[in-house]
Amino acid sequence: MKVSSILVPFLFLTICYNNFEPIKSEFVITPLFTTMYRYQFYAVVMPYMVREYQRKNIPSSGIRKLKETDPDIEPNLEGRTAIITGGSRGLGVEVVRTFLRKGAHVITTSSSNDKQVAEQRYAKITKNIPPGKWKLDIWYLDLMSMESVLEFVERFKMQPNASLNYFIGNAGVMFPKYRISKDGFESQQSINYLGHALMTFHLLPYLYETSKQTNVQSRIVLTSSCLHHIPARIRWHDLQSVQVYSPHYAYGLSKLSVIMFINRLSRTLKSKGDIGQHVKAFTIHPGLVDTDLLNTIEIVQQYPQIAHQVALRDVKEGAETTIYAALSNELDRFSGRYLEDSQLAVSSRLSNNEDLQDRLWTVTARLLSKWTDDEWFDNMEY
Ligand SMILES: NC(=O)c1ccc[n+]([C@@H]2O[C@H](COP(=O)([O-])OP(=O)(O)OC[C@H]3O[C@@H](n4cnc5c(N)ncnc54)[C@H](OP(=O)(O)O)[C@@H]3O)[C@@H](O)[C@H]2O)c1
């Protein structure tokens, strides 16, 4: 074989690789990056599937199952208000139903502006809930738009005697095609993380005020995922995945950001004294739950029977950890923590790095400054 037959293509590829950024990105970096994170996704999710199997099929596994009637869980929520995003579809519906059964006023959301959709969802959620003091509102919210977040929050503020005991940020998307919002945010970043961070910022004064007036602790619960373990590092230079997009990495990053944000938020609240006593914040992984969300996973598409019957929990069980985080008295002293299976759990090392949390905190404040009037939690007066 002639040396030139190897050398010429090699030189050609080297020249392309070094000189043409788009070629490098499209043919080399993107496939490498997306493949690497697809494998990383399976490496993270497999042990959790085994755990789901054990939870479902091996009673002696000792994995906690929460009952709505557990003595530790607040039995009566009459007179209390909860905002729960994404509670009109998916596992959020079961969270909403639990709050309603306990007599709360729930404001949940739909990303469709269609009145008929809202009516159908209302009927589905409230089916078989005995009459009582509960009340349900379904309001439009599109977390792909920070303008929509502000409109939602303003609508809440306009309510007579607006009070709030619980803010549960449950809405989310997983592994969509690349989409960037008009605010410049990648969709998973916008919906799973930034939209909820902005809501937390605007709702916090209400959570604090209501807790002070009623002497009942207020709670913030943002939904993360076991897949926060996916990112090996944070690509600070490309948080919106403009240069290269791996749906697995971007989802993992959004859920990692949620944990880091909650941890940093509760450190801030603790340092401010009184507000830290009144408002506690948690983040959770709900388990692998049989909802539409998981239909984006290849293994679930390929082996639906095995996935649904053996390795996924139903939506009622999927709601347990959120309910525990919002309503358990056991958690009073553990603000900022991450939960799995209605228990405190350990999140990734990356998520617990306080320097990285501080950096994300500052970056988030900058990204959202347009919708916070350049204020942020640190410089707000409470
Ligand atoms: N299922 C699981 O195994 C699993 C595992 C780990 C974490 N999680 C997390 O748990 C949460 C709930 O997931 P799920 O399984 O219930 O998913 P799902 O069945 O797909 O429901 C997603 C929810 O998010 C809402 N949503 C989606 N896009 C929105 C947008 N642009 N603006 C406002 N709301 C939006 C949806 O409301 P609309 O229908 O009105 O758009 C829906 O209520 C998510 O944060 C998810 O990441 C789920």
The ligand as a Tripos MOL2 file, in Angstrom:
@<TRIPOS>MOLECULE
LIG
   48    52     1     0     0
SMALL
NO_CHARGES

@<TRIPOS>ATOM
      1 N1        -41.6590   10.3540   34.9050 N.am      1 LIG1
      2 C1        -40.4630   10.0980   35.4450 C.2       1 LIG1
      3 O1        -40.0190    8.9450   35.5410 O.2       1 LIG1
      4 C2        -39.6230   11.1980   35.9850 C.ar      1 LIG1
      5 C3        -38.3710   10.8690   36.5220 C.ar      1 LIG1
      6 C4        -37.5890   11.8880   37.0470 C.ar      1 LIG1
      7 C5        -38.0470   13.1900   37.0380 C.ar      1 LIG1
      8 N2        -39.2600   13.4780   36.4950 N.ar      1 LIG1
      9 C6        -39.7120   14.8610   36.5150 C.3       1 LIG1
     10 O2        -41.0180   14.9020   37.0720 O.3       1 LIG1
     11 C7        -41.7410   16.0100   36.5380 C.3       1 LIG1
     12 C8        -43.0920   15.5580   36.0180 C.3       1 LIG1
     13 O3        -42.8630   14.6630   34.9690 O.3       1 LIG1
     14 P1        -44.0010   13.7050   34.3610 P.3       1 LIG1
     15 O4        -43.4060   12.3600   34.3100 O.co2     1 LIG1
     16 O5        -45.2830   13.9240   35.0270 O.co2     1 LIG1
     17 O6        -44.0420   14.2680   32.8630 O.3       1 LIG1
     18 P2        -45.2750   14.4490   31.8530 P.3       1 LIG1
     19 O7        -46.2800   13.3930   32.0540 O.co2     1 LIG1
     20 O8        -44.6560   14.5890   30.4980 O.co2     1 LIG1
     21 O9        -45.8730   15.8410   32.3150 O.3       1 LIG1
     22 C9        -45.0960   16.9950   32.1680 C.3       1 LIG1
     23 C10       -45.7900   18.1500   32.8080 C.3       1 LIG1
     24 O10       -44.9980   19.3270   32.5600 O.3       1 LIG1
     25 C11       -45.8290   20.3310   31.9850 C.3       1 LIG1
     26 N3        -45.1160   21.1410   30.9880 N.ar      1 LIG1
     27 C12       -44.4230   20.6960   29.9170 C.ar      1 LIG1
     28 N4        -43.9980   21.7480   29.1840 N.ar      1 LIG1
     29 C13       -44.4310   22.8690   29.8020 C.ar      1 LIG1
     30 C14       -44.3040   24.2560   29.5270 C.ar      1 LIG1
     31 N5        -43.6710   24.7180   28.4310 N.pl3     1 LIG1
     32 N6        -44.8420   25.1390   30.3780 N.ar      1 LIG1
     33 C15       -45.5100   24.6970   31.4780 C.ar      1 LIG1
     34 N7        -45.6850   23.3950   31.7950 N.ar      1 LIG1
     35 C16       -45.1320   22.4830   30.9610 C.ar      1 LIG1
     36 C17       -46.9620   19.5760   31.3110 C.3       1 LIG1
     37 O11       -48.0900   20.4120   31.2550 O.3       1 LIG1
     38 P3        -48.8710   20.6170   29.8560 P.3       1 LIG1
     39 O12       -49.4140   19.2820   29.4760 O.co2     1 LIG1
     40 O13       -49.8930   21.6260   30.2050 O.co2     1 LIG1
     41 O14       -47.8250   21.1120   28.8830 O.co2     1 LIG1
     42 C18       -47.1790   18.3890   32.2220 C.3       1 LIG1
     43 O15       -48.0770   18.6920   33.2410 O.3       1 LIG1
     44 C19       -40.8430   16.6110   35.4700 C.3       1 LIG1
     45 O16       -40.1330   17.6980   36.0050 O.3       1 LIG1
     46 C20       -39.8680   15.4990   35.1490 C.3       1 LIG1
     47 O17       -38.6440   15.9770   34.6450 O.3       1 LIG1
     48 C21       -40.0680   12.5050   35.9800 C.ar      1 LIG1
@<TRIPOS>BOND
     1     1     2 1
     2     2     3 2
     3     2     4 1
     4     4     5 ar
     5     4    48 ar
     6     5     6 ar
     7     6     7 ar
     8     7     8 ar
     9     8     9 1
    10     8    48 ar
    11     9    10 1
    12     9    46 1
    13    10    11 1
    14    11    12 1
    15    11    44 1
    16    12    13 1
    17    13    14 1
    18    14    15 2
    19    14    16 1
    20    14    17 1
    21    17    18 1
    22    18    19 2
    23    18    20 1
    24    18    21 1
    25    21    22 1
    26    22    23 1
    27    23    24 1
    28    23    42 1
    29    24    25 1
    30    25    26 1
    31    25    36 1
    32    26    27 ar
    33    26    35 ar
    34    27    28 ar
    35    28    29 ar
    36    29    30 ar
    37    29    35 ar
    38    30    31 1
    39    30    32 ar
    40    32    33 ar
    41    33    34 ar
    42    34    35 ar
    43    36    37 1
    44    36    42 1
    45    37    38 1
    46    38    39 2
    47    38    40 1
    48    38    41 1
    49    42    43 1
    50    44    45 1
    51    44    46 1
    52    46    47 1
@<TRIPOS>SUBSTRUCTURE
     1 LIG1         1 GROUP 0 **** ****
